[in-house]
Amino acid sequence: MISMQEYLDHERNYDGYCTACGEWTTGGVEPDAEGRECENPECGKTTVVGAERAFITDAIDIEE
């Protein structure tokens, strides 16, 4: 679970979220992207989505 401020920071930095390993990637991922490769060397799956898509699809939980 992340705070709304953390989510907004990830969105602003164009970070991606890997739905397989649950890690945020470095910038360069459009907010509505999907199917990007995870930069985590232990994962590497093509399951990274943009921050906005992660929010919309409930891949992340944001504190109220």
N, C-alpha and C positions, 0 to 999 in steps of 0.2 A: 504494500500500500504506500502511495506517495502523496505528498501534499499538493494542493492546487498550484502553489508557487513552483514546486519542482517540475510538475507537468508543463507549466508555461515556459520554464527555462529550457526544458528539453525540446519543446515545440519551436521556440525562438532560435535555438541552436541547430535546428534541423537534425536532431538525433533520431535514430531509429531504435525500435524495440524488437528484440528477438523473442518470438512467442515460444520457441523451443527451449532456450536456456534461461529466459527471463532477464537478460542483460540489456542495458542501453548501449548502443554503439556510438561511435563518434559522429560528428556532423556530416552533412551532405546528403541526407535522406529527406526527400520531399514529404510533407505532412501526410499526404494521401497515398504514399508508396506502399507497395506490397511485393513480396517475393525477392527481396534483396538478400545478399549473402551476409551471414553473420561474421563479424570480424574476430570473434572469440575463437582462438585456435583450438579449443576443446570442443567447439560446436561446428562452425562452418556451414550450417544448413542454410537454405534459402528461405528462411522464415522471418526475415526482418520486415517490419512494417513501420510506416511513419507514425509520429506521435499522435496525430489526429486520428488516424485509422485505429491505432491501439486503443484510444479512448472510445471511439464509436463502437468498436466490436467487443468492448469489455475485456480486452486482453490485459488491461491494467486497472487497478482499483485506486480511486482518488478519495482521500479523506474528505469528509464533509466538514 
